[in-house]
């Protein structure tokens, strides 16, 4: 099942690298792509439960889907995730 999520706090390639690394660790998620210009994440998964898992994971690392509360802690987490992504090689 192909899914697309519009997310908050997505700023750069560093953010995208972190998102790809985190989601690629879950064996039910594949073909992850991040579009920083349109602030979205595309991926394939097996079920709606997997989509919910992705939403929770994104929120935890600072990129909550649109419509979800975007508090100071999530914004701070996105800056940390971004910095980590900038230090890793692109996957």
PEQUIUR-V81406 format. One record per residue. N is the residue number from 0. SS is DSSP state (@ for helix, = for strand, . for the rest). NEAR is the number of other C-alpha atoms within 10 Angstrom. D_FIRST is the distance of its C-alpha to the first C-alpha in whole Angstrom. Layout:
n: (N;N)
ss: (SS;SS)
near: (NEAR;NEAR)
d_first: (D_FIRST;D_FIRST)
//
This chain:
n: (0;1;2;3;4;5;6;7;8;9;10;11;12;13;14;15;16;17;18;19;20;21;22;23;24;25;26;27;28;29;30;31;32;33;34;35;36;37;38;39;40;41;42;43;44;45;46;47;48;49;50;51;52;53;54;55;56;57;58;59;60;61;62;63;64;65;66;67;68;69;70;71;72;73;74;75;76;77;78;79;80;81;82;83;84;85;86;87;88;89;90)
ss: (.;=;=;=;=;=;=;.;.;.;.;.;@;@;@;@;@;@;@;@;@;@;@;@;.;.;.;.;=;=;=;=;=;=;=;.;.;.;.;=;=;=;=;=;=;.;.;@;@;@;@;@;@;@;@;@;@;@;@;@;.;.;.;.;=;.;.;.;.;.;.;@;@;@;@;@;@;@;@;@;@;@;@;@;@;@;@;.;.;.;.)
near: (11;13;13;14;18;17;21;22;21;26;15;16;16;22;25;26;22;25;25;20;15;14;19;16;10;13;8;13;20;17;12;18;16;22;15;17;9;10;19;18;22;15;20;17;19;12;13;11;10;16;21;11;14;23;17;15;16;23;21;14;22;28;27;26;21;14;9;12;11;16;10;10;11;20;19;14;17;25;19;17;20;24;14;14;21;17;11;12;8;13;9)
d_first: (0;4;6;10;13;17;19;23;25;23;27;26;25;26;24;21;22;22;19;18;20;19;15;16;18;15;14;11;10;10;11;12;14;17;19;22;24;21;20;16;14;11;8;5;5;6;7;9;11;10;9;13;14;13;15;18;18;18;21;23;23;24;21;21;18;20;22;23;26;27;30;32;31;28;29;31;29;27;30;30;27;28;31;29;27;30;32;29;28;25;22)
//
